Amino acid sequence: MNDSKIKSILEKLPFKKAVWLAPIIYFFHFLEEAVFGFYTFFGGNFTLIQFIIANSIIMSVYLILLVLFTLRPNRLNAFFVLTLIAAAQFFNAFYHLLWTIVFSKYCPGVVTGLLIYVPFFGLFMWIAYRDEYITKRSAVLIILLGATLMTLFEIRIFQLLILIVSTSVVVVANIIDYFKTKTKS
């Protein structure tokens, strides 16, 4: 496939479809981490089974957000989806790079993080902006919030809390938005 063909596909790809690539590329990142032992990188606090369970929970959050966005494709849900992608993919890639540098050894996940996560995040943001799901201001907020969430997620005691609270916020915000929209019509 040549560059012009890829460019043509990307120019026509709507954001509603593009975001479904996020869990697919997450899966490739997960495979790199699982095969090369990310779960043992910091001294073996995780078993492979615990690592798979933890990533399954994160994948479930992805799917919940994507289903909500598919059912209610609006700016609010696009914001939530992109914030998750910013945290779990874009900033995750830079954490893997940081750990590779700090520990002076390969941190499983750095390759897919830098080669897949970073360019796809840029693509998702561009398509969302093009399709008017985000503004320049909301893009900055997505990046700031994504960085904050990923940083907090690195603190073990916050991991499950962040997943529960963020999913709850999304669901509650959608319920409120649904009823506000319903009462207007």
N, C-alpha and C positions, 0 to 999 in steps of 0.2 A: 504494500500500500504506500503510495507516494505522499509527500507533504501536502500537496494541494487537495488530495482526496480526504486526508485527515482534517485539514482546515475546513473543507466543505461540510464534513460531518459535524464538526464542533460548532460551526456557525448556525447549523440548523437544530442542534440538540437543545430541547427545552429544559429548563431547570427542573421541572417536575420529573423528568426522566434521568437527568444527569445525577441527581442526588442519590439515586439507587445504586450508583457505582461505589458510594462510600462504604457500605458493608462488604462489598466484594474486595475492595482494596484493603480494608481492615483485615479480612480473612488472610490475604497474602502476607500481611505484616505479622499477623498471629502465627502463621506457619513458620516464618523465619525465626520468630522468637521461640516457638515450641521446639523446632528441630535443633536449633543451636543452643538451647538451654538458657534463655533469658531468666527463667524462674530460679536459676541457680547463680546468676551473675553477681548478686549482692551477698553471697554466702549461703545460699541454699535454704532460705526461709520458707520457700514454697515447694510443694511437690508438683509433678506434672498434672496430676488430677486437680489439685487446687487451682493451678494456673488455668486449666481448661474451664473450670467452673467460673472463675473470676472473669475470664474473657467472654464466656457465654452470657453472663449478666450484662456486661457492657454491650454485647451484640443485641441483647434483648432491648436495651434502652434505645439503641440505634433503630431497631425495627419499630418500636412504639412511636418514636418521633417521625419516622418516615411514613408510617401508616396514617398518623394524624395529619401530616402534611399532604399526603395523597388524598385523604378525605376532605380536608379543609386547606386547600392551597392558597395561603394568604401570607402577608408579610410577617405576621407574628410567628407562624410556624416555620417559615423560612429562616427567621432570626434564630429560633431555637435549634433547628437542624444545623445551621452554619456555626453556631456557637459550639455545639458538640463536636463538629468536624474540626473546628479550630483547636479545641482542647485535646481531643483524643487522637487527632492525626497530625495537624500542622505543628503544634508545640511539642507533641510527643516526639516527633522527629528530631527536634533540637535538643531535647533531653537525652535521647540516645547518642547524639553527637557529643554532647557535653560529657556524658559518662565514658564514651570512648576516649575522649581527650584526657579526662581526669585520671582514669585508671590505666591509660596507655595500652589498652587492649580492645579488641573488637567487642562491642556491646550488641548482642543479637537484637535486631530490629533497626539498626542504623541504616542498613542498605535500602530496605523497602521504605523506611521513613524518609530518607533524603531523595531517593529516586522516584518514589510514587506519591507519598503523602504531600510533599511540598508542592510539586507541580499541579497535582489534582486540586489541592486547596485553592490555589490561584485560579484554576479553571472554574471551580465551583463559584467562587466569589465573582468572577467576571460574568459568568452566565446569569447568576442571580441578579447582578446589577443590570445587565443587558435586558433581562426579562422583568425588570422593575420590582423585584421582590425585596431589594435592599437599596438604600441610599448610601452616599459616601459617609454620612454621619453614622448610620447604623453599621456600616462595615468597620469603622474604627471601634465602635462599641463591641462588636463581635470579636474583634482581635483582642481588645483589652480584657473582656470577660473570659475569652478562651484561654488566654495566658494565665489569668487568675485561677480559673478552675483547674487547669493542668498543674499549676504550682501547688495548689491545695491538695490535689489528688495524690501528689507525691508524698504527702504525710499520711502514713498508713491509717491512722484513726479516723481520718476524714473520708476515706475512699467510699465506703458503703453509704455514709451519710450524704455525700455529694450525689451519688446515684439516686438515692431515694428522694432527696429534697428536689433535685433538678427535675426528675420525672414527675413528681407531684406538682411542682410549679407549672410545668407544661400542661398537664392534664387539667388543673384548676383554671389556668388561663384560657384554655380552650373551652371549658364549660362556661365560663363567664362570657367569652366572646360569642359563643353559640347563642346564649340567651339574649345578649345585647343585640345581635343580628336578628334573632327571631322576633323580638319585640318591635324592631324598626319596620319589619315587613308585615 
